[in-house]
Amino acid sequence: MDEIFDVMILGAGAAGLTAGIYSSRAKLNTLILNEGVVGGQMILTEEIANYPGIETTKGYMVANTMKKQAKDFGCKIKSNVKIKSMAFDGPVKSVELQDGRKFQAKSVILAPGGRPRSLNIPGEDNFKGKGVSYCATCDGEFFTGKELVVVGGGNSALEEAVALTSYATKVTIVHQFDHFQAFEHAIQEAKKNEKIHFIMESELRGFYGNGVLQKVSIEHLPTGNLSELEVGGSFIFVGYQPNTESLKDIVALNERNEIVVDGEMKTNIPGVFAAGDCIVKKYRQVTTAVADGTIAALSAADYCRNNK
């Protein structure tokens, strides 16, 4: 007879690893399945400086510590797997991998994470963590005294641009339209800040530098004219993508493809919970993912106790 886990967690970022720590420490038979490298967005973060109780450290080091904690409590982790199908109806949930292996559990925690939308232009991948960032809260302090460019025209772009003026000497917002999509109060807040400048109806066409980002190329869309802007860093806020493509016909998603959960991280399916950057939420930080994972694990434990 196949082994049936108490908790099966799909995803090994901050939320998934935290859920694994809590559920395995509660003596629940726990399995984490992860499609990539363990750590999620944390391993792409050059430095984490605002995690309470931890001094500035590398993102991958935090991820490795979380992984070790989970395994030390007895959590089983299988990484670099490819999920073929999922079936969550009924008291026993199942997942089948592309290689034919099948796993079953009484409860499931979905923690596939998400990713910032990229511009997909030359140099972007090369300078990630070396001048190109997607999180002002995470990285703003590292750009103290520099001139920055912010890409985007929504609430996040304008609000984060204002936040960056606490560190930067100048912030230039580059937006593809002649108007912003943000709320009026966010627009006015940005416009009245003397450190913020605007380049409208324009898009970035490339990132350039020697080891670190030094300048960007900008196209003025109405004319097609190209110009260069020397910068010490670039922040991109053109949206966020939850990694929920494979869940569209399985759990309830909102119009942004985020998993809909309640305060206990319950989805619309009994015994299925979700946590981290994949759920409906405003703020996405390691700390908020950890909180989500904690709640999801405790809720899954309650579910298992009440449905023996």
KADA-V540501 format. One record per residue. N is the residue number from 0. RES is the residue in one small letter. PSI is psi as a letter, one per 30 degrees, with the letter a starting at -180 (* if undefined). Layout:
n->(N/N)
res->(RES/RES)
psi->(PSI/PSI)
This chain:
n->(0/1/2/3/4/5/6/7/8/9/10/11/12/13/14/15/16/17/18/19/20/21/22/23/24/25/26/27/28/29/30/31/32/33/34/35/36/37/38/39/40/41/42/43/44/45/46/47/48/49/50/51/52/53/54/55/56/57/58/59/60/61/62/63/64/65/66/67/68/69/70/71/72/73/74/75/76/77/78/79/80/81/82/83/84/85/86/87/88/89/90/91/92/93/94/95/96/97/98/99/100/101/102/103/104/105/106/107/108/109/110/111/112/113/114/115/116/117/118/119/120/121/122/123/124/125/126/127/128/129/130/131/132/133/134/135/136/137/138/139/140/141/142/143/144/145/146/147/148/149/150/151/152/153/154/155/156/157/158/159/160/161/162/163/164/165/166/167/168/169/170/171/172/173/174/175/176/177/178/179/180/181/182/183/184/185/186/187/188/189/190/191/192/193/194/195/196/197/198/199/200/201/202/203/204/205/206/207/208/209/210/211/212/213/214/215/216/217/218/219/220/221/222/223/224/225/226/227/228/229/230/231/232/233/234/235/236/237/238/239/240/241/242/243/244/245/246/247/248/249/250/251/252/253/254/255/256/257/258/259/260/261/262/263/264/265/266/267/268/269/270/271/272/273/274/275/276/277/278/279/280/281/282/283/284/285/286/287/288/289/290/291/292/293/294/295/296/297/298/299/300/301/302/303/304/305/306/307)
res->(m/d/e/i/f/d/v/m/i/l/g/a/g/a/a/g/l/t/a/g/i/y/s/s/r/a/k/l/n/t/l/i/l/n/e/g/v/v/g/g/q/m/i/l/t/e/e/i/a/n/y/p/g/i/e/t/t/k/g/y/m/v/a/n/t/m/k/k/q/a/k/d/f/g/c/k/i/k/s/n/v/k/i/k/s/m/a/f/d/g/p/v/k/s/v/e/l/q/d/g/r/k/f/q/a/k/s/v/i/l/a/p/g/g/r/p/r/s/l/n/i/p/g/e/d/n/f/k/g/k/g/v/s/y/c/a/t/c/d/g/e/f/f/t/g/k/e/l/v/v/v/g/g/g/n/s/a/l/e/e/a/v/a/l/t/s/y/a/t/k/v/t/i/v/h/q/f/d/h/f/q/a/f/e/h/a/i/q/e/a/k/k/n/e/k/i/h/f/i/m/e/s/e/l/r/g/f/y/g/n/g/v/l/q/k/v/s/i/e/h/l/p/t/g/n/l/s/e/l/e/v/g/g/s/f/i/f/v/g/y/q/p/n/t/e/s/l/k/d/i/v/a/l/n/e/r/n/e/i/v/v/d/g/e/m/k/t/n/i/p/g/v/f/a/a/g/d/c/i/v/k/k/y/r/q/v/t/t/a/v/a/d/g/t/i/a/a/l/s/a/a/d/y/c/r/n/n/k)
psi->(k/k/k/j/l/e/k/k/k/j/k/h/a/e/e/e/e/e/e/e/e/e/e/e/f/g/g/k/j/k/k/k/k/k/f/b/k/k/f/b/f/e/f/f/j/e/k/j/f/g/j/k/f/k/l/k/l/k/e/f/e/e/e/e/e/e/e/e/e/e/e/f/f/g/k/k/k/j/l/h/l/j/k/e/l/k/j/f/k/l/f/k/k/k/k/k/l/f/g/f/k/k/k/l/l/f/l/k/j/j/h/f/a/a/k/k/k/l/f/h/l/k/f/e/e/e/g/k/f/h/f/k/l/g/j/e/e/e/f/e/f/f/g/k/g/l/k/l/k/k/k/l/g/a/e/e/e/e/e/e/e/e/e/f/f/f/e/l/f/k/k/k/k/k/k/f/l/g/l/l/g/l/l/e/e/e/e/e/e/e/e/f/j/f/f/k/l/k/j/l/h/l/k/k/f/l/k/l/a/i/e/l/k/f/l/l/k/k/k/j/e/e/f/g/k/k/l/k/k/k/l/f/l/k/k/k/i/g/l/k/j/k/i/g/e/f/g/e/g/e/l/k/l/a/f/g/g/k/k/k/l/a/f/g/g/k/a/f/k/k/f/k/l/l/l/a/f/f/l/j/l/e/k/j/l/e/e/e/e/e/e/e/e/e/e/e/e/e/e/e/e/e/e/e/e/f/h/*)
